[in-house]
């Protein structure tokens, strides 16, 4: 997002920790969007018209030689519908040692951040059609989560996520890790793994691996994820995506995802997307077809989405 404004000011670093006076930088960024989703007579897409809005405030400065950034998002579409305070976090810049994020809300580990990294101009194949995301493999996330990131000059990147067990959030403490490699021009490869036990004695081992390669205006990607449950069905998904950047403003893409279950019918999703940007204005559209939604045979639906967005 482009910054709405940036103001230099002097603040006491003691507001964060006891220490000396430190220069701070504050910034504000925002976005707003309106979208419409519809489909055939079997589609379940919600109310049709929806609105998205977000304003993020952040303050950054050095505290005892450590870069500290506090960020808080005001979101009219917050989950509970009453508390408009959404994602908020403290980031510690540790220099060559990486960075550590403590997120009171909106944090994520490697699996959650990389549940689907296939190239797309607008939305993922499993999105828009209600129920198609039910078995998406993306680890676990929750309030008061730690995420550590380290990047090496060779292009090797490490992410570790940690969420302490707490009532109503997770029966056991959750940890995941992931590595990506971006040391070759145009290539991104990654692998991540985590153990999830949100409810006692329902442990699952989740993992994902992916590769993307950009060749000029074309980007192709392949991703495979697995969820092995100690009890119940196991799931495996295979995703594919290809996008083409027609020019600086226009992009088109096609994506597909097949979600297999040990006992049931494979869910098959596909989507064709297009997006166009004009400065801070963006227009996106996608058409989705999903067969055997949530691995239920003949539960087939199609839907479309059109969105208009503004970044400030």
KOLZAPA-81590 format. One line per 10 residues: number of its first residue (from 1); their letters; for each residue x, z, y of C-alpha. Coordinates in steps of 0.1 Angstrom, whole numbers, always signed. Each point is the difference from the previous one (the first is absolute). Layout:
% KOLZAPA-81590
NUM> a> X/Z/Y ~ ... .
This chain:
% KOLZAPA-81590
1> xxxxxxxxxx> +0/+0/+0 ~ +11/-7/+36 ~ +4/+32/+20 ~ -27/+6/+26 ~ +25/+19/+21 ~ +33/+19/-3 ~ +8/+29/+22 ~ +33/+17/+2 ~ -1/+38/+7 ~ +19/+32/-5 .
11> xxxxxxxxxx> -13/+27/-23 ~ +12/+32/-15 ~ +11/-6/-36 ~ -9/+36/-5 ~ -37/-11/-4 ~ +11/-13/-35 ~ +29/+24/-8 ~ +21/+24/+21 ~ +27/-20/+16 ~ +13/-17/+32 .
21> xxxxxxxxxx> -18/-23/+24 ~ -5/-35/-15 ~ -12/-33/+13 ~ -32/-13/-16 ~ -17/-33/-1 ~ -38/-4/-3 ~ -20/-31/-10 ~ -35/-10/-6 ~ -12/-29/-22 ~ -35/-10/-10 .
31> xxxxxxxxxx> -21/-25/-19 ~ -37/-9/-3 ~ -17/-23/-25 ~ -35/-12/-9 ~ -7/-16/-34 ~ -29/-13/-20 ~ -2/+0/-38 ~ -26/-18/-21 ~ -5/-18/-33 ~ -24/-13/-26 .
41> xxxxxxxxxx> -32/+19/-11 ~ +21/+22/-24 ~ +26/+10/+25 ~ +3/+36/+12 ~ +20/-1/+33 ~ -15/+29/+20 ~ -18/-3/+33 ~ +15/-34/+9 ~ +13/+6/+35 ~ +27/+26/+3 .
51> xxxxxxxxxx> +24/+11/+28 ~ +35/+13/-1 ~ +18/+18/+28 ~ +32/+19/+3 ~ +22/+15/+27 ~ +34/+15/-9 ~ +20/+23/+22 ~ +36/+7/-9 ~ +28/+21/+16 ~ +37/-4/-10 .
61> xxxxxxxxxx> +31/+18/+10 ~ +32/+16/-12 ~ -3/+36/-12 ~ +34/+16/-7 ~ +15/-35/-7 ~ -29/-9/-24 ~ -25/-27/+10 ~ -35/+13/-2 ~ -32/-20/+5 ~ -35/+14/+0 .
71> xxxxxxxxxx> -28/-24/-5 ~ -38/+5/+1 ~ -28/-25/-4 ~ -35/+2/+14 ~ -23/-21/-21 ~ -38/-4/+5 ~ -3/-9/-37 ~ +16/+32/-13 ~ -11/+9/-36 ~ -23/+29/+7 .
81> xxxxxxxxxx> -18/-17/+29 ~ +4/+30/+24 ~ +37/+8/+3 ~ +16/-29/+19 ~ +35/+13/-6 ~ +14/-23/-28 ~ +36/-6/-11 ~ +26/+24/+15 ~ +36/+6/-9 ~ +34/+13/+10 .
91> xxxxxxxxxx> +30/-23/-8 ~ +36/+13/-1 ~ +26/-27/+5 ~ +30/+12/-20 ~ +23/-29/+11 ~ +20/-14/-29 ~ -17/+24/-23 ~ -34/-17/+4 ~ -32/+15/+13 ~ -26/+26/-11 .
101> xxxxxxxxxx> -37/-1/+9 ~ -24/+29/-3 ~ -35/-14/+3 ~ -29/+24/+6 ~ -22/-29/-7 ~ +6/-37/-8 ~ +32/+5/-20 ~ +9/-21/-30 ~ +26/-3/-27 ~ +15/-32/-14 .
111> xxxxxxxxxx> -29/-9/-23 ~ -27/+5/+26 ~ +19/-20/+25 ~ +6/-28/-25 ~ -32/-2/-20 ~ -3/-37/+9 ~ +29/-17/+19 ~ -9/-36/-8 ~ +0/-24/+30 ~ -34/-5/+15 .
121> xxxxxxxxxx> -13/-13/+33 ~ -29/+24/+2 ~ -13/+22/-28 ~ +11/+7/-36 ~ -20/-16/-29 ~ -16/+33/-11 ~ -11/+10/+35 ~ -34/-5/+17 ~ -20/+0/-33 ~ -11/+36/-6 .
131> xxxxxxxxxx> +14/+15/-33 ~ +27/-26/-5 ~ +27/+25/+12 ~ -11/+27/-25 ~ +30/-4/-23 ~ +26/-9/+26 ~ +33/+16/-10 ~ +15/+17/+30 ~ +12/+35/-10 ~ -12/+30/+20 .
141> xxxxxxxxxx> +0/+11/+37 ~ -15/+29/+20 ~ +3/+22/+30 ~ +34/+18/+7 ~ +20/-26/-19 ~ +38/-5/+2 ~ +16/-34/-1 ~ +37/-6/+1 ~ +15/-35/+6 ~ +36/-12/-2 .
151> xxxxxxxxxx> +13/-35/+7 ~ +35/-12/-8 ~ +18/-29/+17 ~ +1/-18/-34 ~ -38/-5/+2 ~ -8/+28/-25 ~ -28/+23/+12 ~ -13/+33/-15 ~ -33/+18/+5 ~ -10/+33/-14 .
161> xxxxxxxxxx> -34/+16/+5 ~ -10/+36/-7 ~ -34/+17/+2 ~ -3/+37/-9 ~ -29/+10/-23 ~ -30/+14/+18 ~ -36/+7/-8 ~ -22/-30/+4 ~ +30/-23/+4 ~ +21/+0/-31 .
171> xxxxxxxxxx> +2/+22/-31 ~ +38/-5/-2 ~ +26/-8/+27 ~ +4/-37/+3 ~ +33/-19/+3 ~ +7/-37/+0 ~ +30/-21/+8 ~ +7/-37/+6 ~ +29/-23/+7 ~ +0/-34/+17 .
181> xxxxxxxxxx> +27/-26/+5 ~ +1/-23/+30 ~ +36/-10/+1 ~ -6/-37/-7 ~ -16/-21/+27 ~ -37/-5/-7 ~ -1/+22/-31 ~ -16/+34/-5 ~ -2/+17/-34 ~ -12/+35/-7 .
191> xxxxxxxxxx> -8/+26/-26 ~ -18/+33/+2 ~ -13/+27/-23 ~ -20/+32/+3 ~ -20/+26/-21 ~ -35/+7/+11 ~ -21/+31/-10 ~ -27/+5/+26 ~ -22/+18/-26 ~ +16/+24/-25 .
201> xxxxxxxxxx> +8/-17/-33 ~ -7/-35/+12 ~ +36/-11/+5 ~ +8/-37/+5 ~ +34/-18/+3 ~ -2/-27/+26 ~ +26/-27/+8 ~ +3/-32/+19 ~ +25/-28/+3 ~ -1/-30/+23 .
211> xxxxxxxxxx> +19/-29/+14 ~ -6/-22/+31 ~ +20/-30/+12 ~ -3/-18/+33 ~ +11/-37/+2 ~ -5/-12/+35 ~ -37/+1/+8 ~ -10/+9/-36 ~ +0/+35/-16 ~ -8/+6/-36 .
221> xxxxxxxxxx> -3/+33/-18 ~ -7/+16/-34 ~ -8/+36/-8 ~ -8/+19/-32 ~ -12/+36/-1 ~ -9/+24/-28 ~ -20/+32/-4 ~ +5/+18/-33 ~ -24/+29/-4 ~ +5/+29/-24 .
231> xxxxxxxxxx> -37/-2/-7 ~ -24/-29/+5 ~ +8/-37/+6 ~ +32/-14/+12 ~ +1/-27/+28 ~ +23/-28/+9 ~ -3/-24/+29 ~ +18/-32/+8 ~ -2/-14/+35 ~ +11/-33/+15 .
241> xxxxxxxxxx> +1/-13/+36 ~ +12/-30/+20 ~ -2/-4/+37 ~ +8/-29/+24 ~ +9/+5/+36 ~ -14/-32/+15 ~ +15/+8/+34 ~ +8/+31/+21 ~ -37/+9/+3 ~ -18/-14/-31 .
251> xxxxxxxxxx> +4/+12/-36 ~ -18/-6/-33 ~ +3/+17/-34 ~ -14/+2/-35 ~ +2/+30/-22 ~ -12/+12/-34 ~ +0/+32/-20 ~ -8/+6/-37 ~ -7/+37/-9 ~ +2/+6/-38 .
261> xxxxxxxxxx> -14/+31/-18 ~ +7/+11/-36 ~ -38/+2/-7 ~ -21/-23/+21 ~ +0/-33/+18 ~ +27/-12/+24 ~ -9/+0/+36 ~ +9/-33/+17 ~ +2/-2/+38 ~ +11/-29/+23 .
271> xxxxxxxxxx> -1/-6/+37 ~ +7/-28/+25 ~ +11/+12/+35 ~ +8/-13/+34 ~ +12/+16/+32 ~ +7/-11/+36 ~ +17/+19/+27 ~ +0/-5/+38 ~ +22/+26/+16 ~ -17/+34/-6 .
281> xxxxxxxxxx> -32/-17/-14 ~ -3/-7/-37 ~ -27/-17/-21 ~ -1/+3/-38 ~ -24/-12/-27 ~ +0/+2/-38 ~ -22/-10/-29 ~ +0/+21/-32 ~ -11/-5/-35 ~ +1/+29/-25 .
291> xxxxxxxxxx> -11/-2/-37 ~ -6/+31/-22 ~ +2/+25/+29 ~ +15/+33/-11 ~ +5/-16/-34 ~ -38/-3/-6 ~ -9/-32/-17 ~ -21/-25/+20 ~ +2/+22/+31 ~ +9/-29/+22 .
301> xxxxxxxxxx> -2/-2/+38 ~ +14/-21/+28 ~ +3/+9/+37 ~ +16/-10/+33 ~ +15/+17/+30 ~ +5/-11/+36 ~ +19/+22/+24 ~ +10/-1/+37 ~ +28/+24/+10 ~ +18/+11/+32 .
311> xx> +34/+18/+2 ~ +11/+17/+32 .
